[in-house]
């Protein structure tokens, strides 16, 4: 029921009467009030401190006894000098904080934000992993469940989706995004926004999404987090910006500014980005929050001299909310007095923040999301865990399966070796927010219960995740380190492997080796684990390598020597059962890579949609674009992934070969499952514009679809492409369709494709 009718009358009494708007209104039944009238009227009653308070976001903290809030923040909430809190959740705790806000003069409800990145309590695969499902319905489903659980836990707002295109696996935050491609990235961005926000933000089960990090955060020079970004406008508009735009077009309620600079101006002071592009061109109506202290950090960037100037630059650029920096609340009052910022701009920012609170229904009931009973019912329910397992299965990518080592038979002696066999800590991955890793289900337990009575399961840890003591300290993983000598761990592993029929090795990165501030210059499996792998390999037993990691790894040695490799990322709460199902063939792997896996870190950044160059690769010609020591191609290309069956692609045809602008291009192909197991296959369509006024990539993904094809069955797959999808930003930054010759490719990944030419005629 909408109770908004009470609001205007309440407003008049606000200063006098401390009773909450919701309490006052709950029994009345008058006509709904106009949102704009309400918010403008509220703004007209606000002091400058109260206005800046609505533009201020502070963190809550966690102590050993539970969540706590700093005393000065408490005072600020009660004085109306802080309107938004993040890192606070649970109905009881958010209620307590909301009570403080209800003691403020205008009783404007607090907004509670949090990084609900891949699930709230039920943890789904890390976003990079989930993107490998190439399934936007699943992406939407996990966001919907995340919103359901987060909202039941007192939250209103998630700092997700992270849609930064990433082409350099040294950057640890590739784990948080959907990989290297703008078309796939945009589709997932839309699905995520839809999943979080639903169709009605007033529903208790939806939350505000926040598309981040606007913009280009995924392209730091040399893959080093927070580093400078330097990019051509064409690359920006053709490749990096589309997913942010897609999320905004899907209705994302908020945007987070990125830490990096764009064209020499940090995003947080970038008026061209935040006002001209985002608001004027793209029509974004929501609010923009900074990333953590990014206003203050501009002093280090060197585009402003001090916090005061930083605050002025941010507000004037179009930034609405200051995350944790306290710059707005400290400096904008004097900036206003000096006429360096305008009251109209402050009011516009306040309006946008209050609008979000209105849309959530918080003015009607500030405690709408503080329902203990809902939390008990909705969080980690059986259905949520089931969906988490389904998504985990869909996210795995089978990279190699020599002689069909996989799936394993549940018989004989199976040795499980590696630091990720019994591990729970790392399974839920980085940015797992409120997720509790002790509730994650590991591989060991799942395999033991799956094979009970049929196979002998032995176990050895074999190695720690790393022996690098500096890294151990940096990642704070001391308590998960086996204190025995590495030689002792290795000896034990060799002993059990020697008696095994097959060895399953679970190796990889710890969760802290990817994510924020976790760039790596060496992107291999940590060397002590490789030593273990090599020692076991020397025994000559069949080996299945299960990988846990948050980025593409360089796996050249592993690919050459190991029989089967299954990429499992960090799959979340249901990791163990999901991996176990794929391991024993109870489920068929169907994931495909959304980031290219390099042969060596020396190749990065590496991506399929590269340019041809004037001297394309030719192994027999010295002066062509190549390395002396390795091929140009990745080890595993974008779109690649195997299943426990094979698919044959044939008869690629088009409805015709010459098209005019606005005509649909329909491509058709037959895909046959020629193996003996039913499976999903993701069919991909790429286009190459052969001659353009600007150079064009050798291939660009335009369409994809995932199909269930039974053993022996053949399916005809159709995609219709509009000529709009062939447009690009040219050197003058015009969005154009250029007539001429094209090639259309369809196939199982960005390399294994069939091709057919077509032409776009000039009239
Ligand atoms: C990260 C953001 C995150 C924010 C709030 C920052 O350090 O860059 O992605 O949303 O913290 O936790």
Boltz pocket constraint, residues with backbone or C-beta under 6 A from the ligand:
constraints:
  - pocket:
      binder: B
      contacts: [[A, 115], [A, 159], [A, 212], [A, 291], [A, 292], [A, 516]]
      max_distance: 6.0
